[in-house]
Amino acid sequence: MVKKKSSSVWETVRTVLYAVAIAITIRIFAYEPFNIPSGSMIPTLLIGDYLFVSKFSYGYSRYSLPWGLPWIKGRIFASQPERGDVAVFKLPTDNKTDYIKRLVGLPGDRIQVINGILNINGEPVQRAKVEDMTVPVQGLYTTQVTEYIETLPNGRKHRIWERSDAEMLDNTPVYTVPANHYFAMGDNRDSSQDSRVASAVGFVPFENLVGRAEFLFFSHDDSARLWEIWKWPFAIRYSRIGDGIE
């Protein structure tokens, strides 16, 4: 009887270890979960969204590994991002903080914002107005924004928000994207610290890319505190679960 009980415990431990190993392998090589803590990618991504990032989309670098362990030099099995991808990357100024933005500039591109309009290689990017809206800001106050559909040169379309075309980052110098680097911007254009701010973000090295954002697996509006169990079902944004990220 003692041997049988010992064997049963060992089988349970072994099963748990297998499950943990499989989960770690999936997280490193396939899909890693991330959550959205800020509004810089509204309206594409909302605060409280949880998403999966495909680690294999761009190949693997040291930042594919836990804690950025330097076991990989450069990238292996590398695949270049496409213009318009929503990507997670390690912030170039510290190589630790996870950021998520849209890659609008490829190596060699000349990027500039003129009166709120993104210009790529001297050509303004098309944008079509959707509507003017009054939106809440972290539940503290409201502000006016205009939503546009922006169409990148490769035909990729996505929605952006602008408070106006005369904000701090709505007129910039020309940024020439270096080789093996990318230019990233948030879709909430006037509420995003991104590659337009060289001292904080700047150009994103190819090595710093963690992966491409693929789809949402959970979303909540933060209206229920942890102990308010009765409110949990009403805080979940059911309509967003499973949505792909364009």
N, C-alpha and C positions, 0 to 999 in steps of 0.2 A: 504493500500500500504506500509506503514511504517513497519507493522508487517511482511509482506511477505519478504521485503528486509532484515530485521533483521534475520529472520529465514534462509534465503539463506546464509547470512554471517556465521551464526552459523554452518550450514551444511558444509560449506567449511572448517571452522576451525576444526570441528570434523573429517572430512575426512583426513586433513593434520596430525592431532594428531594420528589417527589410523595408517596412513602410517609410521610415525616416530616410533611409538611403535613397529610395525611389523619389521621395518628395524633394530632397536636396538635388538630385540629378536633374529633375524636371526644372527646378528653379534656376539652376546654373546654365543648362543647355537649351531649354525650350521656352518656358514662360515664367515670368516673374511678376508678382502682383505689386501694384503701386496705388497710392491714394492721392487725391488732389486736395491740397490744403489751402490754395489761394485762388483768386479769381482771374489770373492773368490769361487763361485760355478760354474764358467765357466768350461766345456762347457754345463753343464746341465741347468744353469740359467744365463741369460745375464743381464748386466746393462740395465735398462729400461724395464725389464719384470714386469708385474703385475699379481699376482696370488691369488687364493683362498686357504685358509688353513681350513681344517675341524676341528672344535673345539671339536667335539664329538669323534674323533678317539681314544683318550687316556683318555677320561673322563674329568672331570672339576676340576680345582684347583683355588686358588685365582687369578692366572694370566689369567684365562678365563674371569675375570670381568674387567670392565674399571678401570684404575688406580691401578690394583692389590689390590683392596679392600679386607681386611682380613676376609671375611664372610664365606669362606670355609676353613676347616682345612684338610691338606693333599689333597687327590683326592677322588672324588666321581664318581661312575660308571666307575671305572678305567679299562683300557685295556692296556696291555703292548705293547710298540712299537716293530716292527720287525727290525732285522738287515738290514740296507740299507735304511730305511725310511729317506726321506728328511723332517726335522722338524724345525719349528720355536720355539724358546725358549727364555726366559728372561736370559740375561747374568748373570751367577752366581755371578760375582764379584760386580754387582750393583743391580741386580734384577729389572732392569728397561729397559735396552736397548734390543731391539729385534734383535736376531741373527737367521740366517738360515744356517744349515749345514746338513751333512749326518751322521746318527747315525751308527757307525761301530762297537762300543763296547758295550756289554750288561753287566749287573751286574755280577761281578765275573770273567770277561774276563781279560786276560793279553794281553795288546796291546803294540806293539813296531814297530818302523819303522827302517829298516836296509837297508842302501844303497838305499833309496827311496821306498822300497817295504814294504807294510803294512804286519805285522805279527800278527796273532790272536792265542793266546794260543800256541805259539811256532811254528806255521805253517805259511809259507809264503802264502799270498793271490795271486792267479793266476792273471796275467795281460797279455794281448796280445796287441802288438803294432799295431796301426792303421796307423799312418803316422807322418812324421815330417812336421812342419808348421812354417811359419813366420806370426806372428800376431801383430796387432797394440796394443799399451798400452795407453789407454785414449787419443788417437789421437796425442800423443807427440813423440813417437818413436816406433820401432818394436823390437820384441824379438823372439827367436827360442823356440818352445815348441814341445814336443812329446805327441801325444794323444794315450792313451791306453784304452782298455776295461778291467775293473777290475771285477772279479767274486768273490763275497763273499762266505763264507762257506755254506750259505743257498741257493746258486744258483742265488742270485740277481746280475744282471749285470748293470754296469753303466760306463760312460766314465770319464776319468780323464785326466788332463794335468800335465806334468812335464817339467820344464825347464832343469833340469838335476837330477842325483841321488846323488848329492853332495852338495845340498843347506843346509841352516842352520837347517831345521827341518827334514832332510832326514836320520838322525841317532839319535835316541832318547833312553833314558832309557826305562825300562819296566814299564808300567803304569798298576796297578791292579785296575780295576773299582770297587768302593765300592758298597755295596747293595743299591738299589733304586737310582742308578746313571747310566749315559750313557757317552760314549766317542764319541765326535763329530769331524768330519774332513770335510774340504772343498774339493770339487772335483778339484779345481785349487791348487794342493798340495803345490806348492812353493810360492803361493800368498794368503795364508789363515792363519789368526790367529785363532786358534781353541783349542781343548782340549790338544794339544801338548804343549801349552803355559800355564802352571799352573797359573802364576801370572795374566794373562789377561782373561782366560776362564776357563780352568780346567775341571773337571768332571761336568756333567750337572745333577742336581737333577731331579728326576721324577716330582716333584711338579712344576718345572720351565718350563716344556713343555707346549706350547700354543696349538699346533696342528700339523697335518701332511699336508705338501704341496700337493695339489691335481692336479690343472690344471691352465693354463694361461688364463686370460681373456683379456689381452691387452699387447702389446709390442711395443716399439719405439726405434730408434737408436740415439736419441738426436741430430739429424742433423738439426732440425727445432726449432728456438726460439719461444717463446710464441706468439710474434707478427707477425711471418712469416707464416701467415695463408696459403699462397699459397704452402708452403712446407710440410704442415702437412700430406697430403695423401701419400707423398713419404717417410716420416720418419717412418711410421707404418710398423712393421714386420708382415704382414698379415698371413704368413705361420705358425707363432708360436701361433696365437690366437686359443684357444681351446685345445692346446696340453696338454696331461697328463704329470705328472712329475714322472719319473722313478728313 
